[in-house]
Amino acid sequence: MRSAIDRALESVVAHGHPHVAGAVTAPSGIVYEGAFGLAQSAARVPMRPDTVCRIASMTKLLTSIPVLVLVEE
């Protein structure tokens, strides 16, 4: 499983995105975590699974979807 996920994440970077990180969890805990690319391009700092990324306004989207589901119910 690890190599298939690694290849998928690496292809995201190969197609022009500066960095990508991903995780897979199971009831027992984290079964995969990986990061590829550069967290800071100018300084050549590599992306790591524990790198903190600014997500800007993404939390609005993550909050509004459950709210809209509740409105529909």
C-alpha beads as a LAMMPS data file, in Angstrom:
LAMMPS data file: protein, C-alpha beads

73 atoms
72 bonds

1 atom types
1 bond types

-500.0 500.0 xlo xhi
-500.0 500.0 ylo yhi
-500.0 500.0 zlo zhi

Masses

1 110.0

Atoms # bond

1 1 1 0.000 0.000 0.000
2 1 1 2.757 2.449 0.940
3 1 1 4.413 2.454 -2.473
4 1 1 1.110 3.030 -4.307
5 1 1 0.252 6.019 -2.102
6 1 1 3.819 7.342 -2.359
7 1 1 3.625 7.171 -6.171
8 1 1 0.268 8.991 -6.193
9 1 1 1.532 11.774 -3.930
10 1 1 4.824 12.078 -5.821
11 1 1 2.895 12.455 -9.084
12 1 1 1.067 15.476 -7.654
13 1 1 4.415 17.196 -7.086
14 1 1 5.693 16.038 -10.481
15 1 1 2.716 17.754 -12.110
16 1 1 3.667 21.157 -10.728
17 1 1 2.306 21.432 -7.195
18 1 1 4.964 22.627 -4.734
19 1 1 4.100 20.111 -2.007
20 1 1 1.618 17.509 -0.863
21 1 1 1.028 15.515 2.305
22 1 1 -1.352 12.710 3.098
23 1 1 -2.382 10.296 5.805
24 1 1 -4.464 7.149 6.040
25 1 1 -6.044 6.135 9.315
26 1 1 -7.697 3.022 10.645
27 1 1 -9.408 2.361 13.963
28 1 1 -6.003 1.286 15.289
29 1 1 -4.421 4.652 14.371
30 1 1 -2.342 6.112 11.546
31 1 1 -1.336 3.424 9.041
32 1 1 0.342 5.744 6.524
33 1 1 1.733 9.253 6.497
34 1 1 3.878 10.852 3.861
35 1 1 4.909 14.199 2.440
36 1 1 6.626 15.221 -0.791
37 1 1 7.918 18.412 -2.344
38 1 1 9.135 21.571 -0.687
39 1 1 7.418 23.311 2.217
40 1 1 9.403 26.484 1.401
41 1 1 10.614 26.603 -2.180
42 1 1 13.009 29.534 -1.813
43 1 1 14.771 28.056 1.209
44 1 1 14.600 24.488 -0.228
45 1 1 12.954 23.230 2.984
46 1 1 11.470 19.768 2.391
47 1 1 7.853 18.995 3.192
48 1 1 7.400 16.627 6.153
49 1 1 4.279 14.916 7.501
50 1 1 4.332 17.229 10.532
51 1 1 4.842 20.461 8.553
52 1 1 2.278 23.084 9.547
53 1 1 0.547 24.565 6.490
54 1 1 -1.630 27.632 6.308
55 1 1 -4.995 26.614 4.918
56 1 1 -6.431 30.119 4.545
57 1 1 -10.196 30.016 4.049
58 1 1 -10.503 26.245 3.653
59 1 1 -12.091 25.961 7.101
60 1 1 -15.121 27.876 5.805
61 1 1 -15.730 25.125 3.260
62 1 1 -15.221 22.374 5.836
63 1 1 -17.688 24.072 8.176
64 1 1 -20.341 25.026 5.617
65 1 1 -20.826 21.535 4.154
66 1 1 -22.085 19.949 7.423
67 1 1 -24.260 23.012 8.024
68 1 1 -25.874 22.650 4.585
69 1 1 -26.468 18.946 5.225
70 1 1 -28.266 19.848 8.455
71 1 1 -30.349 22.476 6.649
72 1 1 -31.466 19.884 4.091
73 1 1 -32.518 17.505 6.862

Bonds

1 1 1 2
2 1 2 3
3 1 3 4
4 1 4 5
5 1 5 6
6 1 6 7
7 1 7 8
8 1 8 9
9 1 9 10
10 1 10 11
11 1 11 12
12 1 12 13
13 1 13 14
14 1 14 15
15 1 15 16
16 1 16 17
17 1 17 18
18 1 18 19
19 1 19 20
20 1 20 21
21 1 21 22
22 1 22 23
23 1 23 24
24 1 24 25
25 1 25 26
26 1 26 27
27 1 27 28
28 1 28 29
29 1 29 30
30 1 30 31
31 1 31 32
32 1 32 33
33 1 33 34
34 1 34 35
35 1 35 36
36 1 36 37
37 1 37 38
38 1 38 39
39 1 39 40
40 1 40 41
41 1 41 42
42 1 42 43
43 1 43 44
44 1 44 45
45 1 45 46
46 1 46 47
47 1 47 48
48 1 48 49
49 1 49 50
50 1 50 51
51 1 51 52
52 1 52 53
53 1 53 54
54 1 54 55
55 1 55 56
56 1 56 57
57 1 57 58
58 1 58 59
59 1 59 60
60 1 60 61
61 1 61 62
62 1 62 63
63 1 63 64
64 1 64 65
65 1 65 66
66 1 66 67
67 1 67 68
68 1 68 69
69 1 69 70
70 1 70 71
71 1 71 72
72 1 72 73
